[in-house]
Amino acid sequence: MRPLLLALAALATAACVRNAPAPGTAERAGGNKAPALELVAQSPRQWTGIAVSKDGRIFVNFPRWSEDVPLSVAELKNGQVSAWPDAIWNEWKPGTSEPNHFVAVQSVVIDDQDRLWVVDTGNPWFKGVIATPRLHQFDLSSGRLVRTYSFPPEVSSGDSYLNDVRVDTEREVAYLTDSQAGGLVVLDLKSGGSRKVLKDHPSTHSEVDHLMVLGRRFDRQVQSDGLALTPDRKTLYWSALTGHTLWRMPTEALLDKSLDDKALASRVEKAHTIVAPDGILFDGKGVLWLGGLEDGSIYRYVPGGAYEQVIQDARLLWPDSFAEGPQGWIYVTTTQIHLPPAERGPYGIYRYQP
């Protein structure tokens, strides 16, 4: 058995799937009981992104932030982590040609047509872009690669780190954040052409030089990170990880190629002041879910309405990415980024019913 397959077997053995109710529930403002937080899976390896299909299949990704990442994209299946779509896609190493190999995956997302999208930063270990940043589209039923979109140097190069993606299947456009260089990327899924916008705008850059996350100081500055598209596809929301502002803009402006950054800046709005988040997600009912890094919680925001803490739980050690599954379940990964590796326990996936 090759070393990769041995590593995959060890990872699969170590990851387990459960459905255990949280010990107790908190009270929301106004006396309403908070949703119970259920453990879905744990892994000894650090994952970031999560995607859940219409029939409940769960996909995760493992970012290449360390030297011991045995695979990049996996499916949780029968209680085990399995390389997806196969082992070959997951066996990249320095010097390996990049086609049909994941280099440094940051996020996985399933769109409303049940297609899986994989964001490959091409920037392993945060040492700079060494391979072409790409967005892959896969067919879930077959695991077949449908199309790969590559980003030119003027969109993502140097210290760029493409982070999250949201797909508008009606207009055939994808939006991405760059969490290291800052800026939003607009990708035309028909032509494959892309452009970066608002790269120098305050909304796509860190607002503070550090965060206090559950009593621990986090000194790294992270730019535009969380990204969410309203169900009607009319408004895009985003936030810097090291910041406390939720921003938004009409997508019609982002799609207007005649608007330069100065014109686009006039369309950016401050939606709300928030607890610093990582991932954000609109569910099918138009509620925006946000992780609360600093206080280990989950918040909800209704555009034009309330922003409130819904869950606070000691297990929410850096709530990272969100996904919506069947029956309205909301899933979230935890990545423990604020803790030294020696102090981290198993990384979790949790879910709750709003």
Summary of the structure (lengths in Angstrom):
residues: 354
radius of gyration: 18.9
end to end distance: 44.6
largest distance: 58.1
contacts: 1222
relative contact order: 0.13
helix: 10%
strand: 40%
